[in-house]
C-alpha cells in the first residue's frame, strides 16, 4: 500500500501524483503493465464517450468523461516522463506556444476581418510551422487514425484549397452516379478486389457530396444508424405484437412491418 494524503479537493498535480503512485512498485499491477500502445484504444474510447456527453448536453456526464480523457493525457505524460522523453509541463508548453503563434491577430499585430481570415491565417501558419511544403503534404498529415468518413471529408476539404474540387454540388453528385455504375460493373464481373475499390470510391464520392452540401458525413451516418436502430426496434415490436418471430418471416413479410414502422415514426414525428 502506497502512502497518500486524502483531500476534500484535488487538482492536476494530485492527478499526476496519483498516476505516478499507481505506476510505482507498491502501486497497481495493471497500471504498471501499461505502455503507450496498450492504452491507445482506451484513449479513443474515452474521447468518444466525452463526445457523446457533449452531444447529450449532459454537464454532469461531460465533467466525468472529460476527467477520463484528462486521465489518459496524464497517463501518457507519466509514461513519457519515465522514458525521459517529455513530461506534462512540456505538453502544456507546446500547446501554449502553438496557440500564441496561430493567433497573431490576438497576440500580435495581424489584422483580421472575421472568422474566414482567422482560418486562412491558421492554415497558412500551420503549414509553415509543420514544414508542409506541398498541398500533398497537408493531405498526408491528416491523421490516419480518424474514422474513415471524417478523414475522407478532411482530405477532400484540404484538396479543395488547391483547387482540386467539384464546381458544384451537382457535379459532386454526378460523380456518385458514375461510381455507382462502376461498382455495379464490378459486381457483375464478380471481381472482389474491384468491388472493394469501387465501393470505396463510391463512399468517397458521397463524402464529397456531403461536404458540398455543408453536411458532416460522419454525423449524417451516425444519425442514419440511430434512425435504423429505432425503426428496427419498432418493427420488432410490431412483429412480436402479432405473435411472430422475426427470423421466421421472409424479407417480403418483414418489409411490410418495416413500412408500417416507418409510417408510425412519421406520424409520431409530425404530432
N, C-alpha and C positions, 0 to 999 in steps of 0.2 A: 504494500500500500504506500502510495506517494503522499507527501505532506502538501496540503494546500489550504489556505485560509478561506473559509466560506464568507461570502459577502451578500449584502442586500442588493447590490447593483454592480454589474460587470461592464467593462469596456473592452476596446480592441486589444489592449495589452494583455488583459486577462485571457482573452480567447487564444492569443498566441502562446501564452504560457501553458494553458490547459492542453493545447495540441502538443507542445514540447513534452509535457509530462506524460501524455498518452504514448508518446514515442520513446520515452525513457526506459531504462532497464526494469524499473518497477511498475511500468505502465500496462497498457492493454496489448495482449498478444496479437490481436487482429490489426490494430493500428500500426504496430511495429513492423508488420509484414508488408505493408503497402508501399508502392512506389508510384511515380507519375502515371505510368501506363495502367496499373491495376485499378486506379480510381478515376480513370478517364471517363468511363461511362456514367459513373456517379455524378460527375460534373454536368454532363449532358442532361441526365435525369432531373437533377435539382434545378437546372436552368429552365427546363420545360415546365416543371411544377411551379416555378416562380411566375412564368408567363401565364399559366392557367389562372393563378391567383390574381394577376393583373387583369386578365380578361373578365374575371368574375367581379372585379372591383371590390374584392373582399380584403379590407385593410388588415384584419387580424391574421388572415391566412397569408397575405402578402408579407407582413412583418416576419412571420415564421419562415416562409420559403426564402426570403432574401437573406435571412440568417443562415439557412442551409447553404446557399450559394457562397456567402462570405466564408463559411467554414471551409468550403472547397478551395477558395483562393488562399486562405491562410495555411491550409494543409500543404498545398503545393509550395508555398513560400518556405515553410519549415523544412520540407524535403530538400528544396534547393539550398537552404541555409546549411543543412547537414552536409551537402555536397560541395559547399563553399562556392556555389555558382552565383547566387544572388539572395537577397532577403526581402522582407516585406517593405522596408524603407526604400529599397531600390525600385520596387514596383511602383510605390507611391510617387517617388521622384520622377520616374519616367512618364507616368501619365500626367502629372502636373506640368512638366515641360512640354509635353505634346499639346495639351490644352492651350497653353500660353502661345506656342508657336502657331497653332492653327486658328487662333482668334486674334489676328493682328488688328482687327477693327475694334477690339476691346482693350488689348494690352499694347497696342502700337498706334501708328498714325494713319493706318489704311482706312479709307472711307468706303462705305457700302450704302447702297440704296435700299436693300431689303434682303429677304431670305435667299433669293436667287444668286445674288452677288456673294453672299456668305458661302453657299455651297460650291460655287465656282472657285473661290479662293481656297476652300478646304481641299477640294480635289487637286488643285494645282500644287498646293503646299505638300499634300500627302504624296503625290507623285514624285516631287523633288526630294523630300526627306527619305523616302524609301528607295531612292535610286532607280526609279522606274523610268527607263529611257524611251520605251516604246508603248504604244497602246496595247500591244500584245502582253507586255509585262503587267499592265493593270488587270487584264483578264486572268492571267496566270495567278495573280495574287489573291483572287477570290478564294476563300477557304474551301478546300475540297471536302471538309467535314460537314459543311452546311447540308441541310436537306436538299435533295436534288432539284425540286421545284424552285426553292429560294435561290439556290446557286445559279440555276439557269436564268432566272429573272435578273439577277445582279450582273451576270456576264453579258446578257443582252443589253442592259442599260449602259454598261461601260463601252460596249461595241458601238452603241448609238452615238457616243461622244466623238467617235472617229468618223462618223457619217455612215457607218455600216448599219443601216436600218431600213425598214419599210417606209414608204412615203405616206402611208395612211393605214388606218385600221382595216379597210377593205383589202388592201394589198397583203397585210399580215394574215387575214382570214383566207385569202386565196391560196396562200402557202399551206394552210391547214388542209384545204381541199386537195391540193396536189399531193401532200404527204399521205393523206388518207388513201388516195388512189395507188400510191407506191406500196403502201402496206398491204392493200388488197391483192396487188400483183405478187408480192412476196408470199402471201398466204396461199394463193393459187399455185405457186411454184413449189410450195411445201419446203421452202428453204428456211430452217430455224434461225440460222445466223442472220439472214437478211430480214426476217420478221422482227427480230430484236432490234436491229439497226433502224429499220423503218418506223417501228413503234416509238423508238427514242426520238427520231426526227419529228414524228407527229406530236409527241408531248412537248418538245422544244418549241414547235410552231404554235402550239396552244398557249404556252407561256408568253411568247412574244405578242400574241394577240391580247392576252390579259394585260400585258404592260402597256400596250397602246390604248386599252380601254381604261387605264388607271386603276386596274384591279390587281390586288396581291394574289398571285396564283396559289401560294401555299394556304392562305386564309380561305380562298374560294373552295379549294378541295377539302379543307377541314370542315367547312360548313356543309358541303355536299355529303361528306361522310356522315356527319351528325344527322343530317336530314334522312339519309338512307337508314341509319340505325333506328331513328324514331318511327319511320314508315314500316320498317321490318317488324318492330315491336307491335305496332297497330295491326299489321297483317296477321301476325301470330295470334294476337288476342281474338281477332275475328274468326280465324280457323278453329281455335280452341273453343270459342263460344258455340260453334256448330258441332262440337263433339268430335272433331277430326284432329289428325296429327300431320304436321307439315310434310315430313318425309314420305308420307303415304300418298300425297297428291301429285298429280302431273304438273309440269310447269305451266300448262294452259290453265289448269284449275287454280294454281297459285296466282297467276296473273289477274284473274278475276278478283280475288281477295285483295291483291296489291292495288288495283284500280279503286276498289271500294275504300281502302285505307287512304289512298291519295285524295279521294273526294272528301273523305271525313276530315283530313288535315286542312284542306282548302276551306271547308265550311267553318272549322274551328278558328282558322286564322282571320276570316272575314267577319266573325261575330263581334 
